[in-house]
């Protein structure tokens, strides 16, 4: 693929997948108009719905989902790689998956990834989330080919688990993705530093499309979609929480250059943890 333009789309998804699909199309067209050939949307592009019964009634299987159909059509029409950061998909077993989907320029589904780490947390001021009560976690990391670049998948809370990104980098990923719906509280504290750290640790570009603002279901997300280069520099940012498109140039050769300067992927060593109980053997924890 060589040098190409990547776009991160910032959204404020509401409770209607149909309305969100309309917003998605407008923003994807804007990104393609700016020359982006890889376009990423945020976590839960399809809808953000806190009420469990309303959520169950709104989501459907992948082959019937309006966001999936819209994305497939747009990828083919515009000739782009379109990465739906995630949307809720009803699985055959009746459970929901928080699923990312990558469509190629011919509209074909190139890869899917189900979020592995569930956001089960209790924050300050009474803010509490139990993602595992609604979604079934995934079990596989995914790396996909973008015509020469290699894309590693993650979703939101996955950002706090560096071993996922390390595994994808070792599998060849030179572009990492973190579509997200970070809460305002956690975003203000950790969003920028964690994204830059994952890029630096792995010598990879990182694209993070985010949800932003006050949503229909009452939650508030941080926004600040970012693109970070392999040296940890922020090369594009939506420095707010409004819907937006940001575009940056991606040069996979810069990932290779960063990894040659600091070859920590190559230099990682196995080690044991000396402490109470059985000592597990670990592989190359980032320091």
C-alpha positions in Angstrom: 0.0 0.0 0.0 2.9 2.4 0.7 2.1 5.8 2.1 -1.7 6.3 2.6 -4.1 8.5 4.4 -6.0 7.2 7.4 -9.1 8.9 8.9 -10.6 8.6 12.4 -14.3 9.5 12.5 -15.6 11.0 15.8 -19.3 10.4 16.4 -22.0 10.9 19.0 -24.1 7.8 18.4 -27.6 7.9 19.7 -30.1 5.1 20.4 -31.3 4.6 16.8 -29.1 2.5 14.5 -30.9 3.9 11.5 -30.1 7.5 12.4 -26.6 6.6 13.3 -26.1 4.9 9.9 -27.1 8.3 8.3 -24.5 10.1 10.3 -22.0 7.4 9.5 -22.5 7.8 5.8 -22.1 11.6 5.9 -18.8 11.3 7.9 -17.4 8.5 5.8 -18.0 10.4 2.6 -16.3 13.4 4.2 -13.2 11.3 5.1 -13.0 9.8 1.6 -13.3 13.3 0.1 -10.2 14.2 2.1 -8.3 11.4 0.5 -8.5 8.8 3.2 -8.3 5.2 2.0 -8.5 3.6 5.5 -11.4 5.0 7.5 -12.1 4.0 11.1 -15.3 4.7 13.2 -15.7 4.5 17.0 -16.8 1.8 19.3 -20.6 1.2 19.2 -21.1 3.1 16.0 -24.5 1.5 15.6 -26.0 2.7 18.9 -25.3 3.5 22.5 -28.2 2.2 24.6 -28.0 1.8 28.4 -31.4 0.1 29.0 -31.0 -3.6 28.6 -34.4 -4.3 27.1 -34.2 -1.5 24.6 -30.7 -2.7 23.7 -31.9 -6.2 23.1 -34.7 -5.0 20.9 -32.5 -2.8 18.8 -29.7 -5.1 17.7 -29.8 -7.9 15.2 -27.6 -10.4 13.4 -24.7 -9.2 11.2 -26.5 -10.0 7.9 -29.5 -7.8 8.9 -27.6 -5.0 10.6 -28.2 -1.5 9.0 -24.7 -0.2 10.0 -23.0 -3.3 8.5 -25.0 -2.9 5.3 -24.3 0.8 5.0 -20.6 0.2 5.6 -20.3 -2.5 3.1 -22.0 -0.4 0.4 -19.8 2.7 1.2 -16.6 0.7 1.1 -17.4 -0.6 -2.3 -18.7 2.6 -3.7 -15.8 4.7 -2.4 -13.1 2.1 -2.9 -11.8 2.3 0.7 -11.0 0.1 3.6 -13.8 0.9 6.1 -13.3 -0.3 9.6 -16.4 -0.1 11.8 -14.8 0.3 15.2 -17.5 -1.8 16.7 -21.2 -2.3 16.7 -23.4 -4.7 18.7 -24.2 -7.9 16.9 -26.6 -10.6 17.9 -24.8 -13.9 17.8 -26.4 -17.2 16.8 -26.5 -18.3 20.5 -28.6 -15.3 21.4 -25.7 -13.4 23.1 -24.4 -10.0 21.9 -20.9 -9.4 20.6 -19.2 -6.0 20.7 -17.8 -6.6 17.2 -15.4 -4.7 14.9 -15.7 -5.3 11.1 -13.3 -4.4 8.3 -14.6 -4.1 4.8 -12.4 -4.0 1.7 -12.6 -1.7 -1.3 -14.7 -4.4 -3.0 -17.2 -4.4 -0.1 -16.1 -7.8 1.2 -15.7 -8.5 4.9 -11.9 -8.9 5.4 -11.9 -9.4 9.2 -14.0 -9.3 12.3 -12.9 -8.9 15.9 -15.0 -9.4 19.1 -13.8 -7.2 22.0 -11.9 -9.4 24.5 -11.8 -7.3 27.7 -15.1 -6.3 29.2 -15.5 -2.9 30.9 -16.5 -4.0 34.3 -15.5 -1.1 36.6 -16.7 1.1 39.5 -15.5 4.7 39.0 -15.7 7.8 41.3 -19.0 9.6 41.8 -21.0 6.4 41.5 -20.3 5.8 37.8 -20.4 2.0 37.4 -20.4 -0.2 34.3 -20.8 -4.0 33.7 -20.2 -4.7 30.0 -20.1 -8.4 30.7 -23.7 -8.4 31.7 -24.7 -7.6 28.1 -21.8 -8.9 25.9 -19.9 -12.1 25.4 -16.1 -11.5 25.3 -14.1 -12.5 22.3 -11.2 -14.9 22.6 -8.9 -14.1 19.6 -6.6 -11.3 18.6 -6.8 -10.3 15.0 -4.3 -8.9 12.5 -5.6 -8.1 8.9 -3.8 -7.1 5.7 -4.4 -3.6 4.3 -2.6 -4.1 1.0 0.8 -4.0 2.6 0.1 -2.5 6.0 -0.9 -4.8 8.8 -3.8 -3.7 11.0 -4.1 -4.9 14.6 -7.6 -4.8 16.3 -8.6 -3.7 19.7 -11.7 -1.9 21.2 -11.8 0.7 24.0 -11.0 -1.1 27.3 -8.6 -3.4 25.5 -6.3 -0.3 25.5 -5.4 -1.1 29.2 -4.1 -4.6 28.3 -0.7 -4.0 26.6 -0.1 -7.7 26.0 -2.8 -7.7 23.3 -1.0 -5.0 21.4 2.4 -6.7 21.9 1.0 -10.0 20.5 -0.4 -8.2 17.4 2.9 -6.3 16.9 4.8 -9.5 17.1 2.4 -10.9 14.5 3.4 -8.1 12.1 0.9 -5.2 12.9 2.4 -1.8 12.1 -0.9 0.0 12.5 -2.9 -0.5 15.7 -6.5 0.5 16.2 -8.4 1.5 19.4 -11.9 2.6 18.4 -13.5 3.7 21.7 -16.3 5.1 23.8 -14.1 6.2 26.7 -16.0 7.8 29.6 -15.2 11.5 30.1 -13.8 10.7 33.6 -11.3 8.0 32.4 -10.6 9.8 29.1 -9.5 13.0 30.9 -7.2 10.9 33.1 -5.7 8.3 30.8 -6.7 8.5 27.1 -3.7 10.4 25.6 -1.0 8.7 27.7 -2.2 5.2 27.1 -2.6 5.6 23.4 0.9 7.1 23.1 2.3 4.4 25.2 0.9 1.6 23.1 2.3 3.3 20.0 5.7 3.7 21.5 5.9 0.3 23.1 5.2 -1.4 19.7 6.8 1.0 17.2 3.4 1.2 15.5 1.0 3.8 14.2 -2.2 4.0 16.2 -5.6 5.2 15.1 -8.3 5.8 17.7 -11.7 6.9 16.6 -13.8 8.0 19.6 -17.4 8.7 20.7 -17.8 12.2 22.1 -20.2 14.3 24.1 -23.5 13.7 25.9 -25.5 10.8 24.4 -29.2 10.1 24.3 -28.9 7.4 26.9 -27.3 9.8 29.4 -23.7 8.7 29.2 -20.9 11.2 28.5 -17.9 10.2 26.4 -14.5 12.0 26.0 -14.0 12.4 22.3 -10.5 13.5 21.3 -10.0 11.0 18.5 -6.3 10.6 17.8 -3.7 9.4 15.3 -0.3 8.7 16.8 2.9 7.9 15.0 5.4 5.1 15.9 7.6 7.5 17.9 4.6 8.5 20.0 3.9 11.8 18.4 0.2 12.9 18.0 -0.1 13.7 14.3 -3.9 14.4 14.2 -6.4 15.1 17.0 -10.0 16.1 17.3 -9.3 18.2 20.4 -13.0 18.3 21.5 -16.0 16.0 21.8 -18.0 17.1 18.7 -18.6 14.8 15.6 -15.6 15.3 13.3 -13.2 13.7 10.8 -9.4 13.8 11.3 -6.9 12.6 8.6 -3.2 11.8 8.9 -0.6 10.3 6.6 0.5 6.7 7.4 3.9 5.5 6.2 4.5 1.9 7.2 8.2 2.4 6.7 8.3 4.7 9.7 7.2 1.8 11.9 10.1 -0.3 10.6 12.4 2.6 11.3 11.2 3.1 14.9 11.6 -0.6 15.5 15.2 -0.5 14.2 16.0 2.4 16.5 14.6 0.7 19.6 14.2 -3.0 18.9 12.3 -3.9 22.0 10.1 -6.4 20.1 13.3 -8.3 19.2 15.0 -7.9 22.5 12.2 -9.2 24.8 13.2 -12.1 26.9 11.4 -14.8 28.9 11.5 -14.3 32.7 10.0 -15.8 35.8 8.3 -13.9 38.6 10.0 -14.6 42.0 7.2 -14.3 44.6 4.8 -16.2 46.7 3.1 -19.1 45.1 3.9 -20.6 41.8 6.1 -18.5 39.5 4.6 -18.1 36.0 6.9 -17.6 33.1 6.2 -14.4 31.2 7.3 -13.2 27.8 8.8 -9.8 27.3 6.7 -7.5 29.5 7.1 -3.9 28.3 9.0 -1.7 30.8 
